[in-house]
């Protein structure tokens, strides 16, 4: 099996997650220091606001072609705004929101922001 980069595996997961959850508005990739883990922050309208940032970590799944562990945080649009405002923080080692790379952004999120919602 050819070794993939963590970012290329993240892109594969982004595509799969958007197909699975069409209510996903935004996915941000956070590079881990040693490039040993996929880290994604996903914003979905299918998630209720909780006021929590709860990471879920999955082991690599070589049968499915996933070579790296993956930690995903799925938040509501409201909780995402709290992260943007600094009222909620990302896990230690993830950095700040602006350290992430947007791998997916749905136009509807931009429209909501322009209306002040």
N, C-alpha and C positions, 0 to 999 in steps of 0.2 A: 504494500500500500504506500502510495506517495504521501509524504508529509505535507499537509496543508498549513498555511499560516492561520493564526488565530482569527485574524480579520476576515479571511475568506470563509472560514467556518461560520463566523458571525453573520456574514451576508447570506449564507445558505439558511441559517436559522431565521433571519429576518423574513426571507421569502416565505418560508413555511408558516411562520407565525401570522403573517398578514393574510395568508390563505385560510388559516384555521380561524382567526378572529378578525373578520372584516371591520370590526369596530375599533381596531387599533389605529390611532392617529399619528403616533410618533414613536420611533425607536432610536435610542441613542446608545452607541457603543463606547465603552470605556476600556481603554487599553490597560492591561495589567502590567506591572513593572517588569516581570520576567517573561511576559508573553506565554503564560502557562494556562490561561483561563479566559473563556468568553464571558464578557460582562455586558448585559443589556438592561437598559431601563426602558420599559414599554408603557405607553400611555394609552388607555383604552376606555371607551365610554361604557363598556360592559362591566366595569369595576366600580363598586360603590366607594365613596370617600371613607377613609378609615383613620386618617391622621397618622398613619404608620408607614414606614419604609421597611418592608419585610422581604429580604432576599431569599430566594429558593435556589439551592444548588443541586445540580444533576451531575452524576458521574459520566465519564465518557461512555459512548455506546459504539464500539468498533463495528458491530453488525450493521448499524445504521450509518456508518461513515463518520461518526462524531469522535474525533481524536482527543478533544480537550474537555475538561469539566466546564460546565456552563452555569453561571449564576444570573438569574433573571429577577428583576423587580418589576412588578406590574402595578401601576397606580392609576387612579382616576385623574381626570383633567383637573379637578379641584386640588388633589394632593400634589400633582405636578406643579401647579401654581404656587403651592406652599414651599416646594423645593426651590422653585425659581426665586421666591422672596426670602429664602433663608430660614423659614419657619420649620422646615423638615430638612434633615441632612441625609446625605448618602452614606453608605457604610465606610468605615475606615479603609483607607487605601484606594478608594475610587476617585478621590479628588473632588473638584467642584463640578457643577453642572456644565460650565463652559469648557471643561477639559474633555468632555465627551464629543463624539463625532456623530452627527445625525445621519443615520443610514436609511431612514424612511420618514417621510413627512407627508401626511395627507392634506390636501388643500382645505378641507373643512376646518381643520385646527386653525389655519391662518385666518379663515373667514370669521370664526368665533372671536379670535383675538382682536380683529379689527373692529368688531362691534362692541368690544369691552366686556364680553361675557367670560 
